[in-house]
Amino acid sequence: MSELVDRSTIEGIVGAKRSQTEHLGRAVSAEHQVYILHSRDCIEAVTARGSDLRACPFSTALDSGIDGEAWREYQDIVVTLTVDDGDLVPIFEEGRRS
């Protein structure tokens, strides 16, 4: 199961500011760890349900692990995330590299 990261540090780990609508992430190769920066909309939705971010479909997808090939080119950079067929998938956007 996914672990929660302190809200005061997650933006620094991912290397981006929280988006209103997009989930952002970073695969930190040195740690073999993927971090998700949930959108503001997601946080509001899970809070309204009385749940936490581990109930988000992005966290649930991460629980299944990641496809190393899909993430091969996307290590150690900020990416927009999507869930495709239950898998957490990176979408690189030029200009987000950090």
ROKEKOL-706212 format. One record per atom (N, C-alpha, C, O): residue number from 1; residue in three letters; atom name; x, y, z. Coordinates in nm, 4 decimals, always signed. Atoms other than C-alpha are relative to their C-alpha. Example, Ala and Ser with C-alpha at 12.3 -4.5 7.8 and 13.67 -1.06 7.14 Angstrom:
<nodes>
num / residuo / atomo / xx / yy / zz
1 / Ala / N / +0.0890 / -0.1190 / +0.0000
1 / Ala / CA / +1.2300 / -0.4500 / +0.7800
1 / Ala / C / +0.0900 / +0.1200 / +0.0000
1 / Ala / O / +0.1936 / +0.1181 / +0.0665
2 / Ser / N / -0.0820 / -0.1190 / -0.0060
2 / Ser / CA / +1.3670 / -0.1060 / +0.7140
2 / Ser / C / -0.0770 / +0.1090 / +0.0730
2 / Ser / O / -0.0261 / +0.2198 / +0.0899
</nodes>
This chain:
<nodes>
num / residuo / atomo / xx / yy / zz
1 / Met / N / +0.0839 / -0.1189 / +0.0000
1 / Met / CA / +0.0000 / +0.0000 / +0.0000
1 / Met / C / +0.0880 / +0.1246 / +0.0000
1 / Met / O / +0.1943 / +0.1269 / +0.0619
2 / Ser / N / -0.0716 / -0.1270 / +0.0056
2 / Ser / CA / +0.1147 / +0.3533 / -0.0746
2 / Ser / C / +0.0140 / +0.0599 / +0.1390
2 / Ser / O / -0.0685 / +0.0369 / +0.2274
3 / Glu / N / -0.0218 / -0.0693 / -0.1265
3 / Glu / CA / +0.2567 / +0.5596 / +0.2077
3 / Glu / C / -0.0223 / +0.1488 / -0.0207
3 / Glu / O / +0.0100 / +0.2034 / -0.1262
4 / Leu / N / +0.0203 / -0.1445 / +0.0075
4 / Leu / CA / +0.1590 / +0.9174 / +0.2803
4 / Leu / C / +0.1303 / +0.0721 / +0.0305
4 / Leu / O / +0.2071 / +0.0306 / +0.1173
5 / Val / N / -0.1167 / -0.0852 / -0.0205
5 / Val / CA / +0.4297 / +1.1829 / +0.2589
5 / Val / C / -0.0513 / +0.1332 / +0.0523
5 / Val / O / -0.1559 / +0.1813 / +0.0089
6 / Asp / N / +0.0404 / -0.1258 / -0.0603
6 / Asp / CA / +0.4101 / +1.5003 / +0.4629
6 / Asp / C / -0.0246 / +0.1069 / -0.1060
6 / Asp / O / +0.0579 / +0.1280 / -0.1949
7 / Arg / N / +0.0365 / -0.1039 / +0.0984
7 / Arg / CA / +0.2362 / +1.7771 / +0.2689
7 / Arg / C / +0.1027 / +0.1120 / -0.0084
7 / Arg / O / +0.1174 / +0.1743 / -0.1136
8 / Ser / N / -0.0964 / -0.1102 / +0.0014
8 / Ser / CA / +0.5057 / +2.0257 / +0.3672
8 / Ser / C / +0.1268 / -0.0350 / -0.0776
8 / Ser / O / +0.2056 / +0.0543 / -0.1086
9 / Thr / N / -0.1221 / +0.0388 / +0.0705
9 / Thr / CA / +0.7762 / +1.8248 / +0.1872
9 / Thr / C / -0.0229 / -0.0572 / -0.1400
9 / Thr / O / +0.0714 / -0.0637 / -0.2189
10 / Ile / N / +0.0223 / +0.0711 / +0.1257
10 / Ile / CA / +0.6099 / +1.6555 / -0.1111
10 / Ile / C / +0.0284 / +0.0865 / -0.1231
10 / Ile / O / +0.0805 / +0.0351 / -0.2221
11 / Glu / N / -0.0305 / -0.0853 / +0.1149
11 / Glu / CA / +0.6366 / +1.9561 / -0.3460
11 / Glu / C / +0.1509 / +0.0066 / -0.0242
11 / Glu / O / +0.1953 / +0.0072 / -0.1390
12 / Gly / N / -0.1453 / -0.0020 / +0.0133
12 / Gly / CA / +1.0103 / +1.9694 / -0.2777
12 / Gly / C / +0.0550 / -0.1305 / -0.0549
12 / Gly / O / +0.1485 / -0.1297 / -0.1349
13 / Ile / N / -0.0439 / +0.1304 / +0.0494
13 / Ile / CA / +1.0524 / +1.5969 / -0.3399
13 / Ile / C / -0.0319 / -0.0136 / -0.1486
13 / Ile / O / +0.0533 / -0.0546 / -0.2275
14 / Val / N / +0.0405 / +0.0134 / +0.1403
14 / Val / CA / +0.8581 / +1.6040 / -0.6662
14 / Val / C / +0.0655 / +0.1082 / -0.0846
14 / Val / O / +0.0986 / +0.0839 / -0.2007
15 / Gly / N / -0.0640 / -0.1085 / +0.0739
15 / Gly / CA / +1.0066 / +1.9390 / -0.7689
15 / Gly / C / -0.0972 / +0.0845 / -0.0790
15 / Gly / O / -0.0632 / +0.1381 / -0.1844
16 / Ala / N / +0.1026 / -0.0784 / +0.0685
16 / Ala / CA / +0.6841 / +2.1137 / -0.8644
16 / Ala / C / -0.0994 / +0.0530 / +0.1020
16 / Ala / O / -0.1083 / +0.0035 / +0.2144
17 / Lys / N / +0.1108 / -0.0518 / -0.0808
17 / Lys / CA / +0.3999 / +2.3197 / -0.7229
17 / Lys / C / -0.1235 / -0.0837 / -0.0287
17 / Lys / O / -0.1409 / -0.1337 / -0.1399
18 / Arg / N / +0.1224 / +0.0776 / +0.0149
18 / Arg / CA / +0.0699 / +2.1434 / -0.6682
18 / Arg / C / -0.0928 / +0.0641 / -0.1030
18 / Arg / O / -0.1160 / +0.1849 / -0.0996
19 / Ser / N / +0.0927 / -0.0447 / +0.1034
19 / Ser / CA / -0.1679 / +2.1720 / -0.9649
19 / Ser / C / -0.1430 / -0.0091 / +0.0522
19 / Ser / O / -0.1731 / -0.0887 / +0.1411
20 / Gln / N / +0.1417 / +0.0095 / -0.0358
20 / Gln / CA / -0.5386 / +2.2347 / -0.9326
20 / Gln / C / -0.0601 / -0.1305 / -0.0504
20 / Gln / O / -0.1403 / -0.1927 / +0.0192
21 / Thr / N / +0.0675 / +0.1131 / +0.0633
21 / Thr / CA / -0.6280 / +1.9488 / -1.1673
21 / Thr / C / +0.0889 / -0.1192 / -0.0339
21 / Thr / O / +0.0384 / -0.2310 / -0.0443
22 / Glu / N / -0.0881 / +0.1081 / +0.0438
22 / Glu / CA / -0.3211 / +1.7415 / -1.2624
22 / Glu / C / +0.0731 / -0.0655 / +0.1167
22 / Glu / O / +0.1130 / +0.0008 / +0.2124
23 / His / N / -0.0876 / +0.0728 / -0.0911
23 / His / CA / -0.1441 / +1.4728 / -1.0648
23 / His / C / +0.1396 / +0.0023 / -0.0614
23 / His / O / +0.1570 / -0.0307 / -0.1787
24 / Leu / N / -0.1384 / -0.0046 / +0.0450
24 / Leu / CA / +0.2317 / +1.5183 / -1.0926
24 / Leu / C / +0.0796 / -0.1040 / +0.0767
24 / Leu / O / +0.0372 / -0.1497 / +0.1829
25 / Gly / N / -0.0797 / +0.0999 / -0.0692
25 / Gly / CA / +0.5050 / +1.2774 / -0.9997
25 / Gly / C / +0.1457 / +0.0049 / -0.0380
25 / Gly / O / +0.1867 / +0.0745 / -0.1310
26 / Arg / N / -0.1438 / +0.0148 / +0.0263
26 / Arg / CA / +0.8718 / +1.1910 / -0.9886
26 / Arg / C / +0.0401 / -0.1406 / +0.0438
26 / Arg / O / +0.0099 / -0.1837 / +0.1551
27 / Ala / N / -0.0607 / +0.1287 / -0.0335
27 / Ala / CA / +1.0403 / +0.8524 / -1.0002
27 / Ala / C / +0.1444 / +0.0296 / +0.0395
27 / Ala / O / +0.2251 / +0.0688 / -0.0448
28 / Val / N / -0.1348 / -0.0283 / -0.0507
28 / Val / CA / +1.3516 / +0.8918 / -0.7840
28 / Val / C / +0.0815 / -0.1296 / -0.0114
28 / Val / O / +0.0651 / -0.2231 / +0.0671
29 / Ser / N / -0.0722 / +0.1236 / +0.0309
29 / Ser / CA / +1.5925 / +0.6367 / -0.9256
29 / Ser / C / +0.0884 / -0.0470 / +0.1156
29 / Ser / O / +0.0990 / -0.1673 / +0.1396
30 / Ala / N / -0.0887 / +0.0379 / -0.1099
30 / Ala / CA / +1.8322 / +0.6436 / -0.6291
30 / Ala / C / -0.0748 / -0.0700 / +0.1140
30 / Ala / O / -0.0162 / -0.1475 / +0.1895
31 / Glu / N / +0.0825 / +0.0595 / -0.1066
31 / Glu / CA / +1.5467 / +0.5421 / -0.3974
31 / Glu / C / -0.0897 / -0.1126 / -0.0512
31 / Glu / O / -0.1525 / -0.1826 / +0.0283
32 / His / N / +0.0947 / +0.0957 / +0.0594
32 / His / CA / +1.3560 / +0.3160 / -0.6392
32 / His / C / -0.1399 / +0.0270 / +0.0528
32 / His / O / -0.2109 / -0.0637 / +0.0961
33 / Gln / N / +0.1265 / -0.0466 / -0.0586
33 / Gln / CA / +1.0519 / +0.5170 / -0.5325
33 / Gln / C / -0.0673 / +0.0982 / -0.0954
33 / Gln / O / -0.0005 / +0.1809 / -0.1576
34 / Val / N / +0.0779 / -0.0962 / +0.0774
34 / Val / CA / +0.7748 / +0.7019 / -0.7165
34 / Val / C / -0.0824 / +0.0825 / +0.0981
34 / Val / O / -0.1485 / +0.0277 / +0.1863
35 / Tyr / N / +0.0755 / -0.0915 / -0.0853
35 / Tyr / CA / +0.6211 / +1.0064 / -0.5490
35 / Tyr / C / -0.1100 / +0.0651 / -0.0828
35 / Tyr / O / -0.0880 / +0.1056 / -0.1970
36 / Ile / N / +0.1142 / -0.0631 / +0.0658
36 / Ile / CA / +0.2790 / +1.1440 / -0.6388
36 / Ile / C / -0.0342 / +0.1292 / +0.0721
36 / Ile / O / -0.0497 / +0.1315 / +0.1942
37 / Leu / N / +0.0491 / -0.1278 / -0.0512
37 / Leu / CA / +0.1841 / +1.5086 / -0.5924
37 / Leu / C / -0.1448 / +0.0116 / -0.0484
37 / Leu / O / -0.1709 / +0.0500 / -0.1624
38 / His / N / +0.1418 / +0.0007 / +0.0349
38 / His / CA / -0.1952 / +1.4857 / -0.5868
38 / His / C / -0.0492 / +0.1414 / -0.0280
38 / His / O / -0.0013 / +0.2382 / +0.0310
39 / Ser / N / +0.0574 / -0.1299 / +0.0342
39 / Ser / CA / -0.3976 / +1.7670 / -0.7396
39 / Ser / C / -0.0830 / +0.0545 / +0.1166
39 / Ser / O / -0.1243 / -0.0203 / +0.2053
40 / Arg / N / +0.0860 / -0.0610 / -0.1017
40 / Arg / CA / -0.5898 / +2.0117 / -0.5231
40 / Arg / C / -0.1414 / -0.0577 / -0.0075
40 / Arg / O / -0.2044 / -0.0831 / +0.0952
41 / Asp / N / +0.1335 / +0.0581 / +0.0169
41 / Asp / CA / -0.9142 / +1.8753 / -0.6705
41 / Asp / C / -0.0076 / -0.1382 / +0.0644
41 / Asp / O / -0.1078 / -0.1709 / +0.1279
42 / Cys / N / -0.0035 / +0.1337 / -0.0587
42 / Cys / CA / -0.8155 / +1.5233 / -0.5627
42 / Cys / C / -0.0031 / +0.0085 / +0.1520
42 / Cys / O / -0.0789 / -0.0634 / +0.2171
43 / Ile / N / -0.0050 / -0.0148 / -0.1461
43 / Ile / CA / -0.7322 / +1.6336 / -0.2087
43 / Ile / C / -0.1369 / +0.0400 / +0.0536
43 / Ile / O / -0.1829 / -0.0140 / +0.1542
44 / Glu / N / +0.1337 / -0.0427 / -0.0430
44 / Glu / CA / -1.0675 / +1.8106 / -0.1792
44 / Glu / C / -0.1001 / -0.1150 / -0.0084
44 / Glu / O / -0.1829 / -0.1317 / +0.0811
45 / Ala / N / +0.0938 / +0.1107 / +0.0194
45 / Ala / CA / -1.2543 / +1.5059 / -0.3135
45 / Ala / C / +0.0178 / -0.1093 / +0.1054
45 / Ala / O / -0.0804 / -0.1571 / +0.1622
46 / Val / N / -0.0196 / +0.1074 / -0.0986
46 / Val / CA / -1.0932 / +1.2497 / -0.0833
46 / Val / C / -0.0310 / +0.0492 / +0.1409
46 / Val / O / -0.0800 / -0.0272 / +0.2242
47 / Thr / N / +0.0321 / -0.0573 / -0.1303
47 / Thr / CA / -1.1283 / +1.4824 / +0.2147
47 / Thr / C / -0.1519 / +0.0039 / +0.0194
47 / Thr / O / -0.2017 / -0.0258 / +0.1280
48 / Ala / N / +0.1461 / -0.0057 / -0.0075
48 / Ala / CA / -1.4991 / +1.5285 / +0.1368
48 / Ala / C / -0.0596 / -0.1384 / +0.0270
48 / Ala / O / -0.1644 / -0.1500 / +0.0905
49 / Arg / N / +0.0479 / +0.1368 / -0.0227
49 / Arg / CA / -1.5397 / +1.1493 / +0.1382
49 / Arg / C / +0.0449 / -0.0546 / +0.1349
49 / Arg / O / +0.0071 / -0.1654 / +0.1731
50 / Gly / N / -0.0507 / +0.0469 / -0.1289
50 / Gly / CA / -1.3635 / +1.1252 / +0.4742
50 / Gly / C / +0.1091 / -0.1041 / -0.0145
50 / Gly / O / +0.1304 / -0.1865 / +0.0744
51 / Ser / N / -0.1040 / +0.0974 / +0.0304
51 / Ser / CA / -1.0822 / +0.9282 / +0.3175
51 / Ser / C / +0.1356 / +0.0698 / +0.0007
51 / Ser / O / +0.1453 / +0.1868 / +0.0378
52 / Asp / N / -0.1293 / -0.0652 / +0.0195
52 / Asp / CA / -0.7127 / +0.9916 / +0.2578
52 / Asp / C / +0.0501 / -0.0324 / -0.1404
52 / Asp / O / -0.0152 / -0.1051 / -0.2152
53 / Leu / N / -0.0496 / +0.0076 / +0.1370
53 / Leu / CA / -0.4983 / +1.0055 / -0.0542
53 / Leu / C / +0.0321 / -0.1414 / -0.0471
53 / Leu / O / +0.0475 / -0.1643 / -0.1671
54 / Arg / N / -0.0244 / +0.1385 / +0.0420
54 / Arg / CA / -0.4314 / +0.6313 / -0.0514
54 / Arg / C / -0.1208 / -0.0601 / -0.0700
54 / Arg / O / -0.1097 / -0.1650 / -0.1335
55 / Ala / N / +0.1207 / +0.0462 / +0.0691
55 / Ala / CA / -0.7904 / +0.5915 / -0.1795
55 / Ala / C / -0.0093 / +0.0535 / -0.1427
55 / Ala / O / -0.0961 / +0.0110 / -0.2189
56 / Cys / N / -0.0011 / -0.0578 / +0.1346
56 / Cys / CA / -0.7118 / +0.7938 / -0.4931
56 / Cys / C / +0.0398 / -0.1070 / -0.1022
56 / Cys / O / +0.1267 / -0.1895 / -0.0740
57 / Pro / N / -0.0365 / +0.0973 / +0.1047
57 / Pro / CA / -0.6977 / +0.5899 / -0.8180
57 / Pro / C / +0.1483 / +0.0039 / -0.0389
57 / Pro / O / +0.2031 / -0.0980 / -0.0809
58 / Phe / N / -0.1425 / -0.0091 / +0.0322
58 / Phe / CA / -0.3418 / +0.7176 / -0.8760
58 / Phe / C / +0.0822 / -0.0774 / +0.1035
58 / Phe / O / +0.1777 / -0.1464 / +0.0679
59 / Ser / N / -0.0680 / +0.0757 / -0.1052
59 / Ser / CA / -0.2283 / +0.5759 / -0.5400
59 / Ser / C / -0.0266 / -0.1487 / -0.0149
59 / Ser / O / +0.0637 / -0.2308 / +0.0017
60 / Thr / N / +0.0358 / +0.1402 / +0.0196
60 / Thr / CA / -0.4145 / +0.2527 / -0.6058
60 / Thr / C / +0.0801 / -0.0603 / -0.1147
60 / Thr / O / +0.1264 / -0.1739 / -0.1052
61 / Ala / N / -0.0798 / +0.0473 / +0.1133
61 / Ala / CA / -0.2381 / +0.2207 / -0.9420
61 / Ala / C / +0.1459 / -0.0187 / +0.0408
61 / Ala / O / +0.2100 / -0.1150 / -0.0013
62 / Leu / N / -0.1387 / +0.0112 / -0.0457
62 / Leu / CA / +0.0987 / +0.2808 / -0.7751
62 / Leu / C / +0.0192 / -0.1238 / +0.0866
62 / Leu / O / +0.1270 / -0.1832 / +0.0865
63 / Asp / N / -0.0090 / +0.1196 / -0.0839
63 / Asp / CA / +0.0240 / -0.0018 / -0.5312
63 / Asp / C / +0.0344 / -0.1246 / -0.0813
63 / Asp / O / +0.0925 / -0.2194 / -0.0284
64 / Ser / N / -0.0285 / +0.1142 / +0.0875
64 / Ser / CA / +0.0514 / -0.2405 / -0.8272
64 / Ser / C / +0.1412 / +0.0051 / -0.0570
64 / Ser / O / +0.1821 / -0.0854 / -0.1296
65 / Gly / N / -0.1344 / -0.0161 / +0.0536
65 / Gly / CA / +0.4017 / -0.1136 / -0.9053
65 / Gly / C / -0.0049 / +0.0762 / -0.1317
65 / Gly / O / -0.1118 / +0.1163 / -0.1776
66 / Ile / N / -0.0067 / -0.0715 / +0.1273
66 / Ile / CA / +0.5189 / +0.0533 / -1.2236
66 / Ile / C / +0.0667 / -0.0877 / -0.1041
66 / Ile / O / +0.1426 / -0.1789 / -0.0714
67 / Asp / N / -0.0625 / +0.0676 / +0.1128
67 / Asp / CA / +0.6189 / -0.0733 / -1.5654
67 / Asp / C / +0.1338 / +0.0692 / -0.0246
67 / Asp / O / +0.1374 / +0.1837 / -0.0699
68 / Gly / N / -0.1330 / -0.0586 / +0.0131
68 / Gly / CA / +0.9940 / -0.0139 / -1.5739
68 / Gly / C / +0.0285 / +0.0529 / -0.1388
68 / Gly / O / +0.0961 / +0.1546 / -0.1539
69 / Glu / N / -0.0224 / -0.0452 / +0.1380
69 / Glu / CA / +0.9945 / +0.0167 / -1.9515
69 / Glu / C / -0.0729 / +0.1313 / -0.0266
69 / Glu / O / -0.0179 / +0.2208 / -0.0907
70 / Ala / N / +0.0776 / -0.1230 / +0.0203
70 / Ala / CA / +0.7206 / +0.2831 / -1.9495
70 / Ala / C / +0.0651 / +0.1193 / +0.0693
70 / Ala / O / +0.0504 / +0.2332 / +0.0250
71 / Trp / N / -0.0620 / -0.1070 / -0.0790
71 / Trp / CA / +0.9194 / +0.4827 / -1.6928
71 / Trp / C / +0.1484 / +0.0198 / -0.0325
71 / Trp / O / +0.2111 / +0.1102 / +0.0228
72 / Arg / N / -0.1444 / -0.0019 / +0.0259
72 / Arg / CA / +1.2692 / +0.4230 / -1.8384
72 / Arg / C / +0.0529 / +0.1383 / -0.0342
72 / Arg / O / +0.1590 / +0.1768 / +0.0150
73 / Glu / N / -0.0435 / -0.1329 / +0.0428
73 / Glu / CA / +1.2953 / +0.7692 / -1.9973
73 / Glu / C / -0.0438 / +0.1111 / +0.0955
73 / Glu / O / -0.0138 / +0.2283 / +0.0725
74 / Tyr / N / +0.0655 / -0.1006 / -0.0844
74 / Tyr / CA / +1.1164 / +0.9449 / -1.7121
74 / Tyr / C / +0.0469 / -0.0031 / +0.1452
74 / Tyr / O / -0.0274 / +0.0379 / +0.2344
75 / Gln / N / -0.0563 / +0.0028 / -0.1337
75 / Gln / CA / +1.3390 / +0.8922 / -1.4085
75 / Gln / C / +0.0531 / +0.1386 / +0.0375
75 / Gln / O / +0.1124 / +0.2079 / -0.0452
76 / Asp / N / -0.0609 / -0.1201 / -0.0575
76 / Asp / CA / +1.4312 / +1.1895 / -1.1901
76 / Asp / C / -0.0412 / +0.1302 / -0.0682
76 / Asp / O / +0.0342 / +0.2276 / -0.0674
77 / Ile / N / +0.0570 / -0.1222 / +0.0566
77 / Ile / CA / +1.2142 / +1.4437 / -1.3736
77 / Ile / C / -0.1466 / +0.0086 / +0.0426
77 / Ile / O / -0.2078 / -0.0918 / +0.0788
78 / Val / N / +0.1416 / -0.0202 / -0.0309
78 / Val / CA / +0.8718 / +1.5921 / -1.3049
78 / Val / C / -0.0819 / -0.0413 / -0.1210
78 / Val / O / -0.0526 / -0.0006 / -0.2334
79 / Val / N / +0.0893 / +0.0413 / +0.1078
79 / Val / CA / +0.5985 / +1.4292 / -1.5107
79 / Val / C / -0.1446 / +0.0172 / +0.0456
79 / Val / O / -0.1753 / +0.0126 / +0.1647
80 / Thr / N / +0.1430 / +0.0071 / -0.0248
80 / Thr / CA / +0.2247 / +1.4591 / -1.5371
80 / Thr / C / -0.0351 / -0.1475 / -0.0009
80 / Thr / O / +0.0182 / -0.2238 / -0.0815
81 / Leu / N / +0.0367 / +0.1404 / -0.0118
81 / Leu / CA / +0.0646 / +1.1311 / -1.4380
81 / Leu / C / -0.1393 / -0.0253 / -0.0550
81 / Leu / O / -0.2254 / +0.0627 / -0.0552
82 / Thr / N / +0.1325 / +0.0468 / +0.0373
82 / Thr / CA / -0.2269 / +0.9371 / -1.5768
82 / Thr / C / -0.0098 / -0.1457 / +0.0423
82 / Thr / O / +0.0912 / -0.2108 / +0.0690
83 / Val / N / +0.0224 / +0.1420 / -0.0263
83 / Val / CA / -0.3808 / +0.5995 / -1.5025
83 / Val / C / -0.0577 / -0.0585 / -0.1278
83 / Val / O / -0.1617 / -0.0143 / -0.1768
84 / Asp / N / +0.0414 / +0.0635 / +0.1248
84 / Asp / CA / -0.4112 / +0.3782 / -1.8078
84 / Asp / C / -0.0091 / -0.1501 / +0.0234
84 / Asp / O / +0.0909 / -0.2156 / +0.0527
85 / Asp / N / +0.0230 / +0.1435 / -0.0218
85 / Asp / CA / -0.5628 / +0.0313 / -1.7756
85 / Asp / C / +0.0469 / -0.0440 / +0.1384
85 / Asp / O / +0.0968 / -0.1553 / +0.1554
86 / Gly / N / -0.0388 / +0.0310 / -0.1372
86 / Gly / CA / -0.4932 / +0.0435 / -1.4021
86 / Gly / C / +0.1458 / +0.0240 / +0.0320
86 / Gly / O / +0.1886 / +0.0036 / +0.1456
87 / Asp / N / -0.1431 / -0.0247 / -0.0203
87 / Asp / CA / -0.1261 / +0.1359 / -1.4499
87 / Asp / C / +0.0280 / +0.1488 / +0.0143
87 / Asp / O / -0.0325 / +0.2307 / -0.0549
88 / Leu / N / -0.0452 / -0.1375 / -0.0152
88 / Leu / CA / +0.0387 / +0.4574 / -1.3305
88 / Leu / C / +0.1003 / +0.0284 / -0.1112
88 / Leu / O / +0.2032 / -0.0384 / -0.1214
89 / Val / N / -0.0795 / -0.0260 / +0.1198
89 / Val / CA / +0.1880 / +0.6116 / -1.6453
89 / Val / C / +0.0447 / +0.1461 / -0.0016
89 / Val / O / -0.0348 / +0.2355 / +0.0271
90 / Pro / N / -0.0502 / -0.1373 / +0.0099
90 / Pro / CA / +0.4116 / +0.9198 / -1.6906
90 / Pro / C / -0.0306 / +0.0611 / -0.1356
90 / Pro / O / -0.0309 / -0.0071 / -0.2381
91 / Ile / N / +0.0153 / -0.0778 / +0.1231
91 / Ile / CA / +0.3401 / +1.1882 / -1.9474
91 / Ile / C / +0.0979 / +0.1155 / +0.0124
91 / Ile / O / +0.0736 / +0.2086 / +0.0891
92 / Phe / N / -0.0994 / -0.1064 / -0.0087
92 / Phe / CA / +0.6471 / +1.4060 / -2.0000
92 / Phe / C / -0.0487 / +0.1223 / -0.0741
92 / Phe / O / -0.1002 / +0.1122 / -0.1855
93 / Glu / N / +0.0338 / -0.1270 / +0.0643
93 / Glu / CA / +0.5807 / +1.7700 / -2.0771
93 / Glu / C / +0.1237 / +0.0874 / -0.0020
93 / Glu / O / +0.1801 / +0.1203 / +0.1024
94 / Glu / N / -0.1186 / -0.0856 / +0.0143
94 / Glu / CA / +0.8644 / +1.9800 / -2.2131
94 / Glu / C / -0.0169 / +0.1250 / +0.0842
94 / Glu / O / -0.1248 / +0.1843 / +0.0872
95 / Gly / N / +0.0065 / -0.1193 / -0.0830
95 / Gly / CA / +0.9458 / +2.2642 / -1.9784
95 / Gly / C / -0.0201 / -0.0330 / +0.1481
95 / Gly / O / +0.0003 / +0.0525 / +0.2343
96 / Arg / N / +0.0158 / +0.0397 / -0.1392
96 / Arg / CA / +0.8701 / +2.0675 / -1.6619
96 / Arg / C / +0.1260 / -0.0618 / +0.0562
96 / Arg / O / +0.1367 / -0.0837 / +0.1768
97 / Arg / N / -0.1236 / +0.0661 / -0.0461
97 / Arg / CA / +1.2147 / +1.9114 / -1.6461
97 / Arg / C / +0.0638 / +0.0860 / +0.1095
97 / Arg / O / +0.0756 / +0.2079 / +0.0976
98 / Ser / N / -0.0673 / -0.0739 / -0.1083
98 / Ser / CA / +1.3859 / +2.0029 / -1.3224
98 / Ser / C / +0.1100 / -0.0833 / +0.0610
98 / Ser / O / +0.1776 / -0.0381 / +0.1534
</nodes>
